[in-house]
Amino acid sequence: MTIDRLLRMTAGAFVLISLALGYWVNPGWFYFTAFVGLNLFQSAFTNWCPLMTILRMAGVAACEHEASR
């Protein structure tokens, strides 16, 4: 699995989990949902987000070509 796929999967999971927590536990969790959305928005322009750095340091492949090795 590549960085891009893991990034999208993690962001989607964070959004869904924080929406559920905001609905059933505490509305303050909606701030986390907004943070994830804003981070995805800025990464569209800068091509950088903190999770990408973490995944690179963990050795996750950047593209399918590297992942198939």
C-alpha positions in Angstrom: 0.0 0.0 0.0 1.3 3.5 -0.9 1.5 6.7 1.1 -1.4 8.3 -0.9 -3.7 5.3 -0.2 -2.8 5.1 3.5 -3.2 8.9 3.8 -6.7 8.8 2.3 -7.7 5.8 4.3 -6.5 7.3 7.6 -8.1 10.7 6.9 -11.4 9.0 6.1 -11.3 6.9 9.2 -10.5 9.9 11.4 -13.4 11.8 9.9 -15.9 9.0 10.4 -14.6 8.2 13.9 -14.7 11.8 15.0 -18.1 12.3 13.6 -19.4 9.4 15.6 -17.6 10.6 18.7 -19.1 14.1 18.2 -22.6 12.7 17.9 -22.6 10.1 20.7 -19.9 11.3 23.1 -19.2 15.1 23.0 -19.7 17.7 20.3 -16.1 18.9 20.9 -15.0 16.1 18.7 -16.3 18.0 15.7 -13.3 20.3 16.1 -11.1 17.3 15.3 -13.2 16.6 12.2 -12.7 20.3 11.1 -8.9 19.9 11.7 -8.7 16.9 9.5 -10.7 18.6 6.8 -8.5 21.8 6.9 -5.4 19.7 6.9 -6.6 17.8 3.7 -7.5 21.2 2.1 -4.1 22.7 2.7 -2.3 19.6 1.6 -4.0 19.9 -1.8 -2.1 23.1 -2.3 1.2 22.3 -0.5 1.4 18.5 -1.2 2.5 18.1 2.4 0.8 16.9 5.6 2.2 15.6 8.9 1.0 12.0 8.3 2.9 11.8 5.0 6.1 12.7 6.9 5.3 10.0 9.5 4.6 7.4 6.8 7.8 8.2 5.0 9.8 7.8 8.2 8.0 4.4 8.7 9.3 3.3 5.3 5.9 3.2 3.5 6.4 3.1 -0.3 5.7 6.3 -2.1 4.4 4.7 -5.3 3.1 1.4 -6.6 6.4 0.7 -8.3 8.2 0.8 -4.9 5.4 -1.1 -3.2 5.8 -4.1 -5.5 9.4 -4.7 -4.6 
